[in-house]
Amino acid sequence: MHSQSKNPSGNPATVGGRLKYWRKVSRLRLVDVASLIHVSQGSLSDLENDKSLPSAVTLTGLCQKTDMNLYWLLTGEGSMVSKEERYQAESQAVSNLMAWMQDKDFRKTVMKLLNIFEKGSSAQKAQIRGFIAGVEADHD
């Protein structure tokens, strides 16, 4: 069955279709998800296009690094994302941000970044994304 077809519940009918649907709803690029879960873009593309099924390592990466509900991914049943995990992560992120915003230097940096993402060129935005990707790669 093609990954774009839907089942009666409105969800994509295949694991690959659901993975692609989740990624697009989450506004993530293929390269971002591939990097996040440590698989190649080609492997992730093959999964999304139903040329292969996810390995245990890929499923583990999705479980650990995203809010996707793996039961939904595999069966199409239930919520697409784990609501409790998303709530906890968002709540913790807001708490952290509020604490960090008390620091004057951090606040200035955040305001500069927001200004660049609001008014900056695509090259400036790409440089920031590249820097962040590099820092994240060094952290892993």
Sequence and secondary structure as in RCSB ss.txt:
>XXXX:A:sequence
MHSQSKNPSGNPATVGGRLKYWRKVSRLRLVDVASLIHVSQGSLSDLENDKSLPSAVTLTGLCQKTDMNLYWLLT
GEGSMVSKEERYQAESQAVSNLMAWMQDKDFRKTVMKLLNIFEKGSSAQKAQIRGFIAGVEADHD
>XXXX:A:secstr
  TT B TTSSBSSHHHHHHHHHHHTT  HHHHHHHTT  HHHHHHHHTTSS   HHHHHHHHHHS B HHHHHH
S S SB HHHHHHHHHHHHHHHHHHTTSHHHHHHHHHHHHHHHHS HHHHHHHHHHHHHHHHHH 
